[in-house]
Structure formats: structure tokens, C-alpha cells
């Protein structure tokens, strides 16, 4: 399906979903869109497709947070070097109908694909979400909040 690149990062994710969650809804920066936003959206599409395939139905994903301004990052307790500040990270809510174990497995499957740009994942099972980012490093790091 074709999508409008002025309104969408990819087929299933629009730029509004990438905007900061602050009260101003600060837009995902235009100068980040091609070099950061679209590559991140491609990884999210891969995760979404794997989940949809596993569940046997088209399964939407809710993005809790993608881009953050420095003030919003501080307000939500983000680390100073957060990849959200660079527009390189997404916090993804575990979709309805998917167990957290399935969610974890499918994100890891996406990250281990040869073309994946995912380089950092942190799972938050008690909160039901995962942080995924495409920071510019070579090695994949996976962590889990206890």
C-alpha cells in the first residue's frame, strides 16, 4: 500500500505518532525524517508484521514515545543521553492479544534479521512495553528491567 510521505513515516505509522508526547505535541523534526524516522519506522513495520503473522491477524502497535524534547525527556525521567532526543528510539506497548513473552521473542527476531538496524532493546515486562532504538553502533544490546 502506498502512503503519503508528508504525513506518514511508513505504511502503518504516521508522523503524529512520532511527535513528542508533551502538551505542545512537538512535531518529529523534519530534518530527522529521512535519515532517522524512516529507518526507525521500517524496524517498527518489521516488528508489526512479525506480530501480525504470529497472531494470524493485522495487529496495530501503540507507540508510547518516539521523539522527546529535552524538557519532556527530563520531565518523564529519561536519561540525558536518551535516543528519544535524537529521534532514534520508540517505546512500543505490547499489543492486545500478544503475550509479553511473544512480544519479546518477536522483537528479538526482528533485531536479529540481517538487515536490522536495531541496536538496543530494553524490555519492561511489568509496564508492558519495550524500548527499541537504532543508535549508530555495531553491537546489539538487550536488557530487561527487573
C-alpha positions in Angstrom: 0.0 0.0 0.0 1.3 3.4 -0.9 1.5 6.1 1.8 1.8 9.8 1.8 5.4 10.6 3.0 4.4 14.1 4.1 2.0 12.6 6.7 3.4 9.1 7.2 6.8 7.6 8.2 5.7 4.3 6.8 2.5 2.4 5.8 1.3 2.0 9.4 2.9 4.8 11.3 2.3 8.5 10.8 4.4 11.4 11.8 1.9 12.4 14.5 2.7 9.1 16.3 6.4 10.1 16.3 5.7 13.5 17.8 6.7 14.3 21.4 4.0 13.5 24.0 4.4 16.9 25.6 1.4 19.1 25.8 2.5 21.1 22.7 2.8 17.8 20.8 6.2 19.0 19.3 6.5 17.5 15.8 9.1 15.0 14.9 11.8 17.2 13.4 11.6 17.5 9.6 15.3 17.2 9.2 15.3 13.8 11.1 12.6 12.2 8.9 14.6 10.6 6.1 17.7 9.7 8.0 16.2 8.7 11.3 12.4 8.5 11.2 12.0 6.3 8.2 14.7 3.8 9.2 13.1 3.6 12.7 9.7 3.2 11.1 11.0 0.3 8.9 12.1 -1.5 12.0 8.7 -0.9 13.6 7.0 -2.3 10.5 9.1 -5.4 10.7 8.1 -5.9 14.3 4.4 -5.2 13.5 4.5 -7.7 10.6 6.0 -10.4 12.8 3.4 -9.9 15.5 0.6 -9.8 13.0 1.8 -13.1 11.4 2.2 -14.8 14.8 -1.3 -13.7 15.9 -2.9 -14.5 12.5 -4.4 -11.1 12.1 -3.5 -7.5 11.3 -2.3 -6.2 14.7 -1.8 -2.5 15.3 1.0 -1.3 17.6 0.8 1.6 20.1 3.9 3.8 20.3 4.2 5.3 23.8 7.1 7.6 22.9 9.3 8.3 20.0 10.7 11.8 19.8 11.2 13.8 23.0 12.3 17.4 23.6 15.0 17.9 26.3 12.4 19.4 28.6 10.0 16.5 28.1 12.7 13.9 28.5 13.7 15.4 31.8 10.0 15.6 32.9 9.5 11.9 32.2 12.7 10.8 33.9 14.6 10.0 30.7 18.4 9.6 30.7 20.4 12.6 29.4 21.7 10.6 26.5 18.3 9.2 25.5 18.0 8.2 21.9 14.5 9.7 22.0 16.2 13.1 21.9 17.7 12.1 18.6 14.5 10.6 17.2 16.1 7.2 17.1 14.0 5.3 19.7 10.5 4.1 20.2 8.8 2.7 23.2 6.3 0.1 22.0 3.3 -1.1 24.0 2.8 -4.9 23.9 -0.2 -5.3 21.6 -3.6 -6.6 22.7 -3.8 -10.3 22.2 0.0 -10.8 22.4 1.7 -12.2 25.5 4.8 -10.3 26.7 6.8 -13.5 26.0 5.6 -13.5 22.4 6.3 -9.7 22.2 9.9 -10.2 23.5 10.6 -13.1 21.1 9.3 -11.3 18.0 11.2 -8.1 18.8 14.3 -10.2 19.2 13.5 -12.0 15.9 13.3 -8.6 14.2 16.5 -7.4 15.7 18.4 -10.5 14.6 17.4 -10.2 10.9 20.5 -9.5 8.7 19.3 -6.0 7.6 18.1 -4.9 11.0 19.3 -1.5 12.3 18.0 -2.2 15.9 21.0 -1.9 18.3 19.4 -1.5 21.7 16.4 -3.1 23.3 15.2 -2.8 26.8 12.1 -4.8 27.9 9.8 -3.5 30.7 7.6 -6.5 31.4 5.9 -5.0 34.5 4.9 -2.0 32.4 4.1 -4.0 29.3 6.4 -2.2 26.8 9.7 -2.4 25.1 12.2 0.3 24.2 13.8 -0.2 20.8 16.4 2.1 19.2 18.6 2.3 16.1 21.6 4.1 17.7 24.7 4.2 15.5 26.6 1.3 16.9 27.5 -2.2 15.6 26.6 -4.4 18.5 23.1 -5.2 19.6 22.5 -4.8 23.4 19.5 -6.3 25.1 18.4 -5.5 28.6 15.4 -6.3 30.8 14.1 -4.3 33.8 13.9 -6.5 36.8 
